[in-house]
C-alpha cells in the first residue's frame, strides 16, 4: 500500500466504521463505473453528490488516482485492514495476511481436498475483513459452475469477534460478485461471535464439519488477553500448560471441526514448537497422529507491520505416523520436507525439528545445563522507569534522578547497583552499564529481603518517599491495574531474585553471535532483563562461561532456539536448558580455566562434543 494513501487515511478518516465503509465502497464503484440496483448493502453505502462527505470522497479518489491505486481486491482488503483500530489489533490480534501467503495456503488446501467441490464447505474461524474468504469464493467460482449467490449461501462461512469485520467481509464479497456482473441480494453464513465458544452443532443440523478450514488465527499474547477470554480458553485442553496465547486454541477448534476428509491450513505463530505454553498442544498433536505439514519461516518476517515469527501449518484429517517439517528458504516451489515419527517427538521438552542430529548430539553429553548450575531471572519491578536510573549528578548524600525535566534527590543508602545483561553482547565497559535502582527492601531476621514498611521508608528516606509519592498513580497502573491492590504500593511487581548469591554469571537473553557473558562476585549487584547462572563455586561458573561463549554452544542456539529478525536468537529458558555439559576431568577443567584464546577453546570443545568429526 502506497505510503501517501495511508497518510491520507490516517489524517482524514474518522473512526466511524460506517463512514469508512461508505468512502471505500463509493470510491471502488465510481472508479470501476459499476451500477448497483439490487444489492441493498452496497446501495446503502454509496455517497452521492448531495452527501456532506462528498468532498472528502473526491479528495480520496484523487489521492488514489495520483498514486496509481490498482483497485484489486487485495488492495481493498489492505485498505480495510489498515483502518482497524490499534486497540483491536492488540486485543483481538488482527493482522493482514499477504496475498502470496493466502494463495499458497488456499492452493495447498484445494490440492489436498478430494471431495465434491460443489458441496465443499469452507470456513475462516477468525476471518477479519474476509481476505481468505474472498479468495476462496473466487477460486470456487473458477472450479465450478455455481453463481456467487450460490457460493455465498452454500459454501463460504466465517466467524469474527468484531461486528465491523463481518460487515466488511459482506461488503467485499458483494463487490466481488458485482465485479463479475452479479448485482443481487445475497445470503451469508457470517457471524459476529467468539469462535472459542461458538456452538457449531447448534448452528448446523446435521453437522458434519467443514471440508476446508483456513485462516490466520489472532496474534494476542497471554498478557494482553481480557480476563473473560482467559476464562473461555481454559475449556480447551491445548491451553492447559503455561500462559497460552490466543492462537493456540484455534488449532483444536479447527481440528475438531474438520469433516472426515477435511483439510486445515493456517499461517500462525511458530512458538508452539518449543514453548512451555505449547506443551499441551504438542501432546494433543502427538496423541492424534494426524497428517501434519509445517513450513517454518523461523526468523523471516512475513508481516510488514508486526514482528511475528510464523509458520504455515497444514492438517489433513487422516491418520499418519509422521509429521513433515521444513524451513522456508525463499521458495515454495518443490518445497522439501523432513519426516519425523511422532513417537520420537518430545511434547514436554519441545519438538526438535531443525538440525535434529546436531541437537541430539549436544544434548546427549554429560548432564543438562539446568542441572549443572542454577539460573535466575532478573528483578521485575514492572515499572523500571520509576525505579531504575542513571544519576545526572551526585552529592555526598544523594543521587540525583531526573525525570521529565524535574530533579529528585534519592538517598544513596536506599539504592543498589543494577545492570542489564542484554547490554553485554556489545563491547561495552562494565562500569558504563551500571545503573542505580531504588530498593525499598531490607533483610529480615532470616536474612531474606522483605518490603520496608511505609512509616520506616518515610522516616529513614524522606526524599525517596516524596519522589515515590509523585509516581504512585503510575505504580498503581502496573499489572493492568493490579498494582493498586499490592500489599504495599511501592513494592516491586514480582518477588523474584530479591535474594541473590554473590557469584553471578550474566547472560544476555538475545544475541546474534556467541554471547558475551560476564562473571561478577558482588552480593549487592542486581540485574534486570537477561538472566544469570548463580552459585557458590567459582570454578563451575568459570567453566560454564567458557562453554557459553563457544562456537559449539552458538551452533546449538542456531539449531534449537527461537529465531528473531537480523539473525538474532533467544538464549533463555527451554531453548538452552537441555544443552549437555560434559563431565570434564580435572585436567580438562584446568585447561578451560587457563586458556583464553577463543579458537583454542572452540577446537578443544569440538573434539569433546563431536569426537567422530575431530578424528
C-alpha positions, 0 to 999 in steps of 0.5 A: 500500500502506497505510503501517501494513501495511508497518510491520507487515511490516517489524517482524514478518516474518522473512526466511524466504521460506517463512514469508512465503509461508505468512502471505500465502497463509493470510491471502488464503484465510481472508479470501476463505473459499476451500477448497483440496483439490487444489492441493498448493502452496497446501495446503502453505502454509496455517497452521492453528490448531495452527501456532506462527505462528498468532498472528502470522497473526491479528495480520496479518489484523487489521492488514489488516482495520483498514486496509481491505486490498482483497485484489486481486491487485495488492495481493498482488503489492505485498505480495510485492514489498515483502518482497524483500530490499534486497540483491536489489533492488540486485543483481538490480534488482527493482522493482514495476511499477504496475498502470496501467503493466502494463495499458497495456503488456499492452493495447498488446501484445494490440492489436498481436498478430494471431495465434491467441490460443489458441496465443499464447505469452507470456513475462516474461524477468525476471518477479519475483513474476509481476505481468505474468504474472498479468495476462496469464493473466487477460486470456487467460482473458477472450479465450478459452475455455481453463481456467487449467490450460490457460493455465498449461501452454500459454501463460504462461512466465517466467524469474527469477534468484531461486528465491523469485520463481518460487515466488511467481509459482506461488503467485499464479497458483494463487490466481488460478485458485482465485479463479475456482473452479479448485482443481487441480494445475497445470503451469508453464513457470517457471524459476529461471535467468539469462535472459542465458544461458538456452538457449531452443532447448534448452528448446523443440523446435521453437522458434519464439519467443514471440508476446508478450514483456513485462516490466520488465527489472532496474534494476542499474547497471554498478557494482553488477553481480557480476563473473560477470554482467559476464562473461555480458553481454559475449556480447551485442553491445548491451553492447559500448560503455561500462559497460552496465547490466543492462537493456540486454541484455534488449532483444536477448534479447527481440528475438531471441526474438520469433516472426515476428509477435511483439510486445515491450513493456517499461517500462525505463530511458530512458538508452539514448537518449543514453548512451555505454553505449547506443551499441551498442544504438542501432546494433543498433536502427538496423541492424534497422529494426524497428517501434519505439514509445517513450513517454518519461516523461523526468523523471516518476517512475513508481516510488514507491520508486526514482528511475528515469527510464523509458520504455515501449518497444514492438517489433513484429517487422516491418520499418519505416523509422521509429521513433515517439517521444513524451513522456508528458504525463499521458495515454495516451489518443490518445497522439501520436507523432513519426516519425523515419527511422532513417537520420537517427538518430545511434547514436554521438552519441545519438538526438535525439528531443525538440525535434529542430529546436531541437537541430539548430539549436544544434548546427549553429553554429560548432564543438562545445563539446568542441572549443572548450575542454577539460573535466575531471572532478573528483578521485575519491578514492572515499572523500571522507569520509576525505579531504575536510573542513571544519576545526572549528578551526585552529592555526598548524600544523594543521587540525583534522578531526573525525570521529565525535566524535574530533579529528585534527590534519592538517598544513596543508602536506599539504592543498589547497583543494577545492570542489564545483561542484554547490554553485554553482547556489545563491547561495552565497559562494565562500569558504563552499564551500571545503573542505580535502582531504588530498593525499598527492601531490607533483610529480615531476621532470616536474612531474606529481603522483605518490603520496608514498611511505609512509616520506616521508608518515610522516616529513614528516606524522606526524599525517596518517599516524596519522589515515590509519592509523585509516581504512585498513580503510575505504580498503581497502573502496573499489572493492568491495574493490579498494582493498586491492590499490592500489599504495599504500593511501592513494592516491586511487581514480582518477588523474584531474585530479591535474594541473590548469591554473590557469584553471578554469571550474566547472560544476555537473553538475545544475541546474534553471535556467541554471547558475551557473558560476564562473571561478577562476585558482588552480593549487592549487584542486581540485574534486570532483563537477561538472566544469570547462572548463580552459585557458590563455586567459582570454578563451575561458573568459570567453566560454564562461561567458557562453554557459553561463549563457544562456537559449539554452544552458538551452533546449538542456539542456531539449531534449537532456539527461537529465531528473531529478525537480523539473525538474532536468537533467544538464549533463555529458558527451554531453548538452552536448558537441555544443552549437555555439559560434559563431565570434564576431568580435572585436567580438562577443567584446568585447561578451560580455566587457563586458556583464553584464546577463543579458537583454542577453546572452540577446537578443544570443545569440538573434539569433546562434543563431536569426537567422530568429526575431530578424528 
